[in-house]
Amino acid sequence: MSSLRFQYQTIEFNEVDIHIRTLRDKQQFLDVNDVAEKLGISSAQWSLFGVVWPSSEVLAHLMFEFDIKGKRILEIGCGIALTSLILNQRKADITATDYHPEAEAFLLKNTNLNDGRSIPFIRTGWADKLSKLGEFDLIVGSDLLYEKEHAGLLSEFINQHAKQKCEVIIVDPGRGRHASFSKKMVKLGYSHKQCKPEYSGYLEQEFKGQILTYVR
């Protein structure tokens, strides 16, 4: 494929509209100079960052009314960064990060579509020890636990960037990996609880996942 095909959509949060450009579908692929391949991102995985997943909608709706006052916030594995965009509209201190080489360009485009302030972005992987991100009061993410090794990598990455007093919120669609992740977070000193979203009628199908919350 020599070029990508996009779609534009608007996601409503009460009276607030967030405009986003996403990949038209998950069949899109364009890895110039094999940058993604060199990072270990296969052609089958390449497009996953560029669409809106149900878990990301749940997280974004949660953050639309969440108490953000005085908090430095990090979105991990932001993908299309819907949560970062809604937090940016709320004037939050939000930083986004993802491993995909195209995530930053999409974030810039979508920030401009919403006439928003520039959102700090750092491309980094969970195994990176020196990401220069700093520490945060609130760390959020959605649909992050794909592989068995992700529980260890993600928990250590979060702990590296969490302030001594920190809250972590992960929306998990139910891939069967969160129990191992929760055990590792508890060992790192976090309390743990999980719940269903109070309302998810904005989704086309029932959300079968969980909102995982960790506090230290």
N, C-alpha and C positions, 0 to 999 in steps of 0.2 A: 504494500500500500504506500503510495507516494505522498499522500496527505491525509489529514484527519478530518472527520466529519463531526460537527458539534450539534448540540441542541441547547436552547435557552429556555429556562423555566423560572417561575417565580414561586417561592415558598412563603406562605403567610404565617405570621406569628401575631395573632390578634390584629392590631392596626398597623403592624410593621411588615413590609414586604422585603424579602431578600431575593435579589436577582442573581442567577448563577448560569455560567456557561459550563457545561459538562460534555464529556464524550457522548456521542449519539447512542452508542451501545457498547457492549463489552467485546465486540469483535474488532474494535479499532486498535491499530498498532503502528507505531512509527518510532523506531529506535535509531536515531541518527548517530552514526559513528559507533554503534553498539555500546553506547554509554550504559544503558540499563543492564544489558547482558553482562558487562564487566562488573557490575555491582551485584550480580547474582539474581537479577530479576528476569524470569523467563518470559517468553512471548505470551504464554497462557496467563501469567500474572500481571503483565504490563498494564492492562486497561483498568485494573481493579481500583486504582486510586481515583479515577476520573469520573465515577458515577456516584449518585447519592444512594446510600444504603439505609435500610430501615433503622438500624442502630444509631446512625449519625443523626437522623431526624429526631429520634427519641432524646438523644443527648442535647441537641440544639434547643428543643422545646424545654427541656429541663433547665438549661442555662439562661433561657429567656427571662425567667423569673427568679433565678438564684441570687442569693446575697453575694455581691461581688465587691462591695465597698472596701477599699484599702487592700485588695488582694492582687498579688502578682500571679497570673494564670498561665499555664502551659497546656496546649493541646498536643498530645502525642499521636503520631500516625494520622495526621489531619486529613490526608487524601484531598478531597475537594474543599475541605475546611469550612463546612457549613456552620459548625459551632463557633469557630473563630470569627466568622463574618457576623453572626448575630451578636457575639460579645463585643465586637468592634463597634457595632451600631449603638451598643449600650455604653460606649466610651470606657470599656474595661481595659486594664493593662494586660493584654493578651499577646502571647508569643506562640507561633505555630512551628511544628517540626514534622518532617516526614523523610523517609529514605528514598522515595522516588525522585528521579532527576527532573521530572516535569511538574512536580507539585507546586514549586515556587512560582512558576510562570502562570499557572492557573489561578493561584491565590492572588497574584497581582492583577490579573484580568478581572477577577470577580470582585476584588476590593474596589477597583475603578468603576465597575458596573453599579456599585452601591454608593458611589461618591464618598467612600470611607477613607479614614486615615490609613497610612501605610502600616501594615501588620508585620512586625519583625518575624523573620523566618530563618531557620537554620536547618540545612539538610544534614541529618545524622542518623546513624543506626544505633540500635539498642546495645550493641557490643562495643560502641565507641566509648573510650574512657575519658576523653578530653573534648567534650562537645562545646564548651564555652557558653553553655546555656545559663549557668548559674542556678539559683535555688528559687523555689516557688511556694506560695501559700496554698494554691489549688492546682491540681494536675488532673486533666480529664482526657478521655479517649473513648473510642467506640470500635467494636468489632476488631480487636487486636490479637486475640489468642487463636492463631491458626494451627501452629505446629507445637509438638510436645515441648521443644526447647524454649518456646516463647515465654513460658511461665517464669523460668529463671532469668532470662535476659531482660524481660520487661520489669520484673520486680526490682532487680538491681539497678536498672536505668532510672526507674522512678525514685528509688531511694537515694541515688546519686544527686538528684535534682530537687528533692523535697527539703523544705525547711524543717527544723526540729518539730515545729507545730505545723502540721500539713493535713489537708484533706485530699483524698484521691477518689475520683468517680469514674468508673469504667462501665459502659453499657455493652453487655455481652449478649449476642443473639442465641447462645445456647449450643456452642460447638463442642461442649464436653471438656473444656480445658480449664475452666475457671476454678475448680476445686483445688487443683494443684497450685495455681497462682495465689489463691487466698491463703493457703497454708504457708507459702513463702512470705507473703506480706505480714502475716501474724508473727512469724519468726523474726521479722524485721522491726517488730514493735507496734504494729498497727492493729487497732480493733477493726472488726469486720461485720458488716450487715449487708443483706441483699433484699430487694423488693421488686415488685412489678411496677411499671409506670402507672400513675393514677389514671391517666387517660392517654389513649393512643389512637383515637378515632381519625386522626389525620393520615394514618397509614392505610394502604389498600387492603392489607390483611392483618389479622390479629398478631400482635407481637408476643412471641413465646419466650423471649429472653428475660434477662434480669438487669437491674441497675445495681452494680456492686459499689459499695462505699467503704472506704478505709480511712481511719482517722488516727493520727498520732499527736 
